[in-house]
Amino acid sequence: MSDAWSWAYDPDAEHVVGGLPEEVVAEVERMAQQLADLGRDALDVGRGPRPGSLRLLEFFGGFGLLAFLPLERSEVIVITSVTWAG
């Protein structure tokens, strides 16, 4: 059995990444899977007020910002927002 968590968009993919270029969506989903693969260690990734709260990660050299919530009890990474300035 894997220790990896799952990941999901909240509320859905259309709301979070709808309209973004395919390569940006692919990068977001790659990063989401890497966070899920980290499992509990994802609580300490990114910037935020404290581990386990809403976290921020830059991507594409700072042109993108990914907001996610690691939910330890549910073992899921929730992608809540993606900002793209490219």
VENCORWO-V432517 format. One record per residue. N is the residue number from 1. RES is the residue in one small letter. PSI is psi in radians with two decimals (none if undefined). OMEGA is omega as a letter, one per 40 degrees, with the letter a starting at -180 (999 if undefined). Layout:
# VENCORWO-V432517
n->[N | N]
res->[RES | RES]
psi->[PSI | PSI]
omega->[OMEGA | OMEGA]
This chain:
# VENCORWO-V432517
n->[1 | 2 | 3 | 4 | 5 | 6 | 7 | 8 | 9 | 10 | 11 | 12 | 13 | 14 | 15 | 16 | 17 | 18 | 19 | 20 | 21 | 22 | 23 | 24 | 25 | 26 | 27 | 28 | 29 | 30 | 31 | 32 | 33 | 34 | 35 | 36 | 37 | 38 | 39 | 40 | 41 | 42 | 43 | 44 | 45 | 46 | 47 | 48 | 49 | 50 | 51 | 52 | 53 | 54 | 55 | 56 | 57 | 58 | 59 | 60 | 61 | 62 | 63 | 64 | 65 | 66 | 67 | 68 | 69 | 70 | 71 | 72 | 73 | 74 | 75 | 76 | 77 | 78 | 79 | 80 | 81 | 82 | 83 | 84 | 85 | 86]
res->[m | s | d | a | w | s | w | a | y | d | p | d | a | e | h | v | v | g | g | l | p | e | e | v | v | a | e | v | e | r | m | a | q | q | l | a | d | l | g | r | d | a | l | d | v | g | r | g | p | r | p | g | s | l | r | l | l | e | f | f | g | g | f | g | l | l | a | f | l | p | l | e | r | s | e | v | i | v | i | t | s | v | t | w | a | g]
psi->[2.45 | 2.57 | -0.04 | 2.49 | 3.08 | 3.08 | 2.75 | 2.74 | 2.58 | 2.06 | -0.51 | 2.99 | -0.68 | -0.72 | -0.67 | -0.78 | 0.11 | 2.29 | -0.15 | 2.67 | 2.61 | -0.68 | -0.52 | -0.79 | -0.75 | -0.71 | -0.72 | -0.80 | -0.58 | -0.79 | -0.70 | -0.73 | -0.68 | -0.71 | -0.77 | -0.68 | -0.49 | -0.45 | -2.31 | -0.51 | -0.33 | -0.30 | -0.45 | 0.07 | 2.53 | -3.03 | 2.57 | 2.99 | -0.57 | 2.68 | 2.42 | -0.17 | -3.02 | 2.24 | 2.65 | 2.39 | 2.34 | 2.62 | 2.94 | 0.87 | 0.50 | 0.00 | -0.19 | 2.65 | 2.19 | 2.15 | 2.26 | 2.76 | 1.99 | 1.98 | 1.72 | -0.76 | -0.67 | -0.16 | 0.91 | 2.52 | 2.13 | 2.05 | 2.00 | -0.45 | 2.49 | 2.20 | 2.29 | 2.18 | 0.36 | none]
omega->[a | i | a | i | i | i | a | i | i | e | i | a | a | a | a | a | i | i | i | i | a | a | i | i | i | i | i | a | i | i | i | i | i | i | i | i | i | a | a | i | i | i | a | a | i | i | i | a | i | i | i | i | i | a | i | i | i | i | a | i | i | i | i | i | a | i | a | i | i | a | a | a | a | a | i | i | a | i | a | a | i | i | a | a | a | 999]
